[in-house]
Amino acid sequence: MGNQPGEEFLQLIQANRGILYKICNAYCKNTNDREDLAQEIIYQLWKSGKSFDAAHTFSTWMYRVALNVAITFYRKQKQAHTAMVGEDLENIEDTTAANTETDEKLRLLQQFLGELKELDRALMLLYLEARSYSEIADIIGITETNVATKISRIKEQLKQKFAASG
């Protein structure tokens, strides 16, 4: 990563901070957990910087590392925060009662995405960002065909959940 790795690293993190925000928001509801996860991701990126392959873009590599860290973090935190997630969902329901139909659909989508398995949530996060199947495959580490199949199945599950909710 150049002759001044500290400076260059910070510049790359700053330039790609949107990736951090999206992943932290997708895997953590609690502000403190999001901050902890962001710090853990940055630490793991720094620690594994030597594994960066210039054949890929930094953002693709960052996604791969960040999603792996987030999934591990999520699994560790999941049981500890089960009650908090339940409270958060109740609060969401209370505050959306007066919102529009579109807001309700977005809330439901966020809820349904939150119910997905970690890998499926990562796939949909990248899909909703309009990443190509090829790039998603590269980030997640599965074949492009597998990406297409999984996304198709998840979309069908989401359609069924929306139909059942309305």
C-alpha positions as CSV (number, residue, x, y, z in Angstrom):
1,M,0.0,0.0,0.0
2,G,2.8,2.5,-0.7
3,N,5.7,3.9,1.2
4,Q,3.6,5.6,3.9
5,P,1.1,2.9,4.8
6,G,-0.4,4.7,7.7
7,E,-1.3,7.8,5.7
8,E,-2.4,5.9,2.6
9,F,-4.4,3.4,4.8
10,L,-6.3,6.3,6.5
11,Q,-7.0,7.9,3.1
12,L,-8.4,4.6,1.7
13,I,-10.5,4.1,4.8
14,Q,-11.8,7.7,4.6
15,A,-12.5,7.3,0.8
16,N,-14.5,4.1,1.4
17,R,-16.1,5.0,4.8
18,G,-19.5,4.4,3.2
19,I,-18.8,0.7,3.2
20,L,-18.2,0.8,6.9
21,Y,-21.4,2.7,7.6
22,K,-23.5,0.3,5.5
23,I,-22.1,-2.8,7.0
24,C,-22.2,-1.5,10.6
25,N,-25.8,-0.4,10.1
26,A,-26.8,-3.7,8.5
27,Y,-25.4,-5.8,11.3
28,C,-25.9,-3.6,14.5
29,K,-28.9,-1.8,15.8
30,N,-27.2,-0.3,18.8
31,T,-24.9,2.8,18.3
32,N,-22.2,1.5,20.7
33,D,-22.2,-1.9,18.8
34,R,-21.9,-0.1,15.5
35,E,-18.9,1.9,16.8
36,D,-17.3,-1.3,18.2
37,L,-17.8,-3.1,14.9
38,A,-16.4,-0.2,12.9
39,Q,-13.3,-0.2,15.1
40,E,-12.9,-3.9,14.8
41,I,-13.2,-3.7,11.0
42,I,-10.6,-1.0,10.7
43,Y,-8.3,-3.0,13.0
44,Q,-8.7,-6.1,10.9
45,L,-8.2,-4.2,7.7
46,W,-4.9,-2.8,9.1
47,K,-3.8,-6.2,10.5
48,S,-4.5,-8.0,7.2
49,G,-3.3,-5.2,4.9
50,K,-0.5,-7.4,3.6
51,S,-3.2,-9.8,2.1
52,F,-4.5,-7.0,-0.1
53,D,-4.3,-8.1,-3.7
54,A,-3.8,-5.2,-6.1
55,A,-5.6,-7.3,-8.8
56,H,-8.8,-6.3,-6.9
57,T,-10.1,-2.9,-6.0
58,F,-9.5,-1.8,-2.4
59,S,-13.3,-1.5,-1.9
60,T,-13.8,-5.1,-3.0
61,W,-11.2,-6.3,-0.5
62,M,-12.5,-4.0,2.2
63,Y,-16.0,-5.4,1.7
64,R,-14.7,-9.0,2.0
65,V,-12.8,-8.2,5.2
66,A,-15.6,-6.1,6.7
67,L,-18.3,-8.6,6.0
68,N,-16.3,-11.4,7.5
69,V,-15.6,-9.3,10.6
70,A,-19.3,-8.2,10.8
71,I,-20.6,-11.7,10.5
72,T,-18.3,-12.9,13.3
73,F,-19.1,-9.9,15.4
74,Y,-22.9,-10.4,14.8
75,R,-22.8,-14.0,15.8
76,K,-20.9,-13.1,19.1
77,Q,-23.3,-10.3,19.9
78,K,-26.5,-12.0,18.8
79,Q,-27.4,-13.7,22.0
80,A,-26.3,-10.8,24.2
81,H,-28.6,-8.4,22.4
82,T,-31.7,-10.5,21.7
83,A,-33.8,-8.5,24.2
84,M,-32.5,-5.2,22.8
85,V,-33.4,-6.1,19.2
86,G,-36.9,-7.0,20.4
87,E,-37.2,-3.6,22.1
88,D,-35.9,-1.8,19.0
89,L,-38.5,-3.5,16.8
90,E,-41.2,-2.5,19.2
91,N,-40.0,1.1,19.1
92,I,-39.9,1.0,15.3
93,E,-43.5,-0.2,15.2
94,D,-44.6,2.5,17.6
95,T,-43.0,5.3,15.7
96,T,-44.1,4.2,12.2
97,A,-47.8,4.1,12.9
98,A,-48.4,7.6,11.4
99,N,-45.9,7.2,8.5
100,T,-46.8,6.8,4.9
101,E,-47.2,3.5,3.0
102,T,-43.7,3.8,1.5
103,D,-42.2,4.3,4.9
104,E,-44.0,1.2,6.1
105,K,-42.7,-0.8,3.2
106,L,-39.1,0.4,3.9
107,R,-39.5,-0.5,7.6
108,L,-40.8,-4.0,6.6
109,L,-37.9,-4.4,4.2
110,Q,-35.4,-3.5,6.9
111,Q,-37.1,-5.9,9.3
112,F,-37.2,-8.8,6.8
113,L,-33.5,-8.2,5.9
114,G,-32.7,-8.2,9.6
115,E,-34.3,-11.7,9.8
116,L,-32.1,-13.1,7.1
117,K,-29.1,-15.3,7.8
118,E,-25.8,-13.4,8.0
119,L,-24.6,-14.5,4.5
120,D,-28.0,-13.8,2.9
121,R,-28.0,-10.3,4.5
122,A,-24.6,-9.6,3.1
123,L,-25.7,-10.7,-0.4
124,M,-28.7,-8.4,-0.2
125,L,-26.7,-5.5,1.1
126,L,-24.5,-5.7,-1.9
127,Y,-27.4,-6.4,-4.3
128,L,-29.3,-3.3,-3.0
129,E,-26.1,-1.3,-3.6
130,A,-26.4,-2.3,-7.3
131,R,-23.2,-4.3,-7.2
132,S,-22.8,-6.7,-10.1
133,Y,-23.1,-10.4,-9.5
134,S,-19.5,-10.8,-10.5
135,E,-18.4,-8.3,-7.8
136,I,-20.7,-9.8,-5.2
137,A,-19.2,-13.2,-6.0
138,D,-15.7,-11.8,-5.6
139,I,-16.5,-10.2,-2.3
140,I,-18.5,-13.1,-0.7
141,G,-16.2,-15.8,-2.2
142,I,-18.9,-17.9,-4.0
143,T,-19.6,-18.4,-7.7
144,E,-21.5,-15.9,-9.7
145,T,-24.1,-18.6,-10.4
146,N,-24.5,-19.2,-6.7
147,V,-25.0,-15.4,-6.1
148,A,-27.7,-15.3,-8.8
149,T,-29.5,-18.4,-7.3
150,K,-29.3,-17.1,-3.7
151,I,-30.5,-13.6,-4.6
152,S,-33.4,-15.0,-6.6
153,R,-34.4,-17.2,-3.7
154,I,-34.1,-14.4,-1.2
155,K,-36.1,-12.0,-3.4
156,E,-38.9,-14.7,-3.6
157,Q,-38.8,-15.1,0.2
158,L,-39.1,-11.3,0.6
159,K,-42.0,-11.2,-1.8
160,Q,-43.8,-13.8,0.2
161,K,-43.2,-12.0,3.4
162,F,-44.5,-8.7,1.9
163,A,-47.6,-10.5,0.6
164,A,-48.2,-12.1,4.0
165,S,-47.8,-8.8,5.8
166,G,-50.2,-6.8,3.7
